Amino acid sequence: MKKKVAVVCGGYSGESVVSMRSAQMIMNNIDRSHYDPYKIVITEAEWYAETEQGNTPINKNNFSIPTASGEITFDGVFMIIHGTPGENGILQGYFELLGIPTTTGDTLNMALTFNKKMTTRLLGTYGYNVAKSITIKRTDSYSIQGIISRVGLPCFVKPNCGGSSIGTSRVNALEDLHKAIDTALKEDNQIIIEEFIEGTEVTCGVIKWKGKITALPITEIVSQKEFFDFEAKYQGQSEEITPARIDQEIYKRVQQISEEIYLSLDCRGMIRVDYIIRNRDIFIIEVNTTPGFSEASIIPQQAGVQGISKTELISTVISSCF
């Protein structure tokens, strides 16, 4: 019997447009001989399923779709919300209470990895290289000179809990730091300011392929912008080269670290880890536990180079969690 899978997308952040593209990729490529998918959109205003009869409200008591012939319930959830409430543990807690498995880590894993400060701090204790950083809450007072003495210039200012580089700025001059902080605080109550590490930007996806944690081919990011921002990621203003043009020893080490992170942070489904390589030093920048998954996204590109089709990729993400 085919499993009913809710492809949950949307969300409450500016990343919702990316989420909708990711969901459509899944709906277009999922193996319908094994899975019966339903696209479920979650917004702050409503939760609904896209059905032949139109948008049908979800029963939040048990996450079902009411129909004339009875309720449609789900065997599992393909979680593809980027940002809150699908990438930070909120919906994971809801589904855990209902006993419905999802294609992401559990509540703790997702809450931890969505918080850039806590993730890099933890990975630093494991001995990995991470950028020097400082965090500021909306209610904190701060010293521009104090920040620069810690991280230097240039530096990056980011929402601490956020993705797709929304609200992120590269700051090259002292007088631009206030504006960058204000921009980031519009997206989150806490921000992180990181040192700029000059080097080669790469990213590595990890999946559980045939029961084994497996790093995918590495992608090198060459942005036409100052950094890999929203426009570079989603509006074609970057070159994404897979496999990355880096030393083979470094290449293998990046894949090894990516697999170690998947295991040590208790991840599930698919993740993507972003790095900067400076000389021969590998710096972890971010861990993305609900990475972009549109037709043009990096993980499907990496899987394609590995010889894994989009349909196979979707199936392995589902089967590794259910």
N, C-alpha and C positions, 0 to 999 in steps of 0.2 A: 504494500500500500504506500502511495506517495505521502511524503511528509508535508504538512502545511507549514510554510515559512512566512513569517511577517517580516517584510523588508521595511525597517523603521527608519524614517528620514525626516528632514526638516530641522527642528530645533529652534532655540530662542536667540541665536547670535547671528552675526553677519555672515557666518559660514553656512547658513541654511541653503544658499544658492548652490554651493559646492556639494552639499549633501544630496540635494535633489538630482544633480547630475550623476552622482555615484549610485543612487538608487536606480536610476534609469538604466545604467550600465548593467546592474544586476538583473533587472527585469528583462532586459534584452538578451542576456546571455546565460541565464540559469538553466540547468538541465531539467526541463519540464517532464521528462520521463521518470524522474525521481522526486521532484519537488513541485509543490503547488504554491506559487508565491502570491502574496497579497501586499500591495504597496500601502503602507500606513504612514500618514503624515501627522507629525506632532508639532503644534505651534503653541504659543502662549494662550491663544484664543480658543483652540479646539484640537481634538484628536479625531481623525477620520480615516476611513479606508476608501481608496479609489476603486469603485466597483462599476459594473455595467449599468447599475441603476443610478449612478452618480456618487457623490461623496456621502458615505454612511458613517454616522458617529460611532465611535468605539465605546463599548461598555468598559469603563475603567475598573469596575469591581473585579473583573476576571480577565480583562484584555481580550474581549471577543467582539465579533461583528454580529449584531442582531439581524436576522433575516426572517422572511415569512415562513421559511421551512425549518427554522431553528438557529441556534447560535453556531458561528464558525469560530472554533478555538484553534490554537497553534501549538505545534510540536516544538517550535523554537523561533528565535528572533535573530535575523541578520541585522545587527545594529550598525547603521551607517550615518548616524548623526555626528557631525563634526562640531565640537563645542558642546555647550550645555544644552540639554540635560543628559545627553547620550554618551559623552566622552569623559565625564567627571564623576561617575559612580552613582548619580542620582537615579537614573532609570535602571541601572543594574540592581540596585537595592529593591526597587519595585518588582522587577522580574524574579529576583531571588525569593521574595515573599510569596509570589504566585507559583514558584516552582517551574518557571519557564526558562530553559537555557538560552544563552545568547552567544554570539560569535566574538565576544570580547572577554577581557579579564573580569574578575569579580569586582565588587564595590571598592575594596581596598586598593587593588591594583589600579583601577581607573582613576580613583581620587588622587592617588599618589602621582601617577605619571602625568596627570593633567596639570599638576603643580610643578612648574619648571624649577623653582628654588629647591623644593624637597627632593625632586628626582636627581638633580645634579649634585646636591649635597650628599645623598645616599651613594650615588655612583662614585663620588670622590672618596668616600670612606672605603670603597672596594678597591681603590688604587688606580682608578682610571683618571685620565687627564680631563679636567673640565675648566671652563673659563672662570676667571675671577669675577665676582659679581657682588652686588648689593641690592637689597630689596627695600621698597618704600611703600607704606600703606597710605591710603588717601588722607588719613587723619594725622600722619607724621609730619613734623617739620624736618627740613633737610638743608644741608649746606652744599652748594654747588662745588665749592672747593674741596669739601670732604669727599664727595662722590668721585671727583676727578683724581684725587690723590689715591683713591682705591683702585679705580678701573682704567684711568687714563683716557686719552683721546687718540683716535676716534673710539666711540663706544656705541653699543646698541641699547635702546630703551624699548622694553616689550611689556605687554600685559603679562602678569605672572601665570594666569590661567587663561589661555586663549590659543588660537591657531591661525593658519593661513596667512600669517604675518600681518593680520589686521591690527592696527594701532601701533605697529612697530616702526621705529625710526632709527636711522644711523645718524649719529651726531658727530660732526667733524669739528665744530667750534663751540667754545664755552658758552657763548651767548645764545646758542640754539637749544641748550639742554632743558630750560624751563618749558619751552613749547613742546618738546618731545615728551616730557613727563606728563604734561597736561593731556596730550593726545592719547597716551597709553592709559591714563586714569579714566578716560571716557569709556574704555572697554572693560576695565577691571578695577576692583578696589585696592589691589596690590600690584605693583609693577616690579620688574627686575631689570637692573642695569648691568650689562655685561661688558667686559673688555673686548675690544676688537682683536681677533686673531687672524693675521694675514696668512693665507694659504689656499689650498685647493679644497673646494667644497664638494663633498660626496655624500651619498645617502644609500642605505642598504636596507632592503626589505627582508623580513623573516616570516616564514610560514611553517606549518607542520606538514611536511610532505611525506606521504606514505608512512605516517607515524613517527617521523624523525624531524626534530627541529632543524630547519634548513635555511641558511642564508641565501638569498637570491643574488644574481649578478649585481654589482655595484654601479650606481649611476653617478657620473660627474656632472655638476651643475655649473654652467657658464652663463651668468645672468647679464643681460644687456643693461640692467639697472645697477645702482650702487650695491644692492644686495638682492637676494632672492625674495622679493616682496610679492604682494598679492598679484600685481600686474604681470610680474615675471612668471609667477606660477601658473596663472590661469588665463592670461591674455597673450600668450605666445612670445613673451619678451625674454626668453631664455633658451639656451641650448642644453638639452639633456642627453648626455652621451653615455651609452651603455654597451659594453663594459667601460668603466672609467679608465682613463689613460694614466694609471699610476703604477708605481713599482709593484711587482708581483708579490714580494714579501709583505709589503704594506697592505696590498689588496687582500691577501689571505688573513692578515691580522684583523682587518676591519670586519671581515665576515665572521671570524672567530669571536670577536668582541660582541658583535650583534647577536650571535647565538647565545652567548653567555648572558647578555642582558635579558633576552627573552626568558631564559630559564630562571635567572636570579630574581627578576621582578615578578615572576609567576604570571607571565603573559599568556594569552590564548589567541586563537585566530591568526590575524596578521598584524604585524607592527612594522614601523619604519624608523630607523635611527639615523639622525643627521650628524655629520662630522665635518671638522676642518682639519686638514693635514698640513702641518707646518714643518717643513723639512722632513724629518722622519717621525715626528711626534703626532699622535692621533688624539684630537680633542673631541669629546662627545658634546654636542650642542643641544639636541633635544631627542626625546623618545616620543614617537607618535603612535598611539595605540588604536586610533581610528583614522588611518591615513586616507588621503584622497583615493577614490576608486572609480573615477570616470573613465571613459574610453581612452583619454589621453593621459591619465595619471601615471605616476612613476611605477607603482607596484605592478600594474598590468604590463607595462613596458618591460620591466625586469623579468617577469614571469615568461613573457614572450621570447626573450633572448634565451631563457632556460629551456624553451620548448614546451612550455605549459600554456595551453589555451586559456582564454578568459573563462570558458565554461568549466574547465578542469580546476582553475584557480578558485572560482566560486564554490565548487563542490568540495574542495579540500578545506577551505575556510569553514564551511558548514560542518563537514564531517569531523573536523578536529575538535569541535566543541559540543556536539550533540551526542 
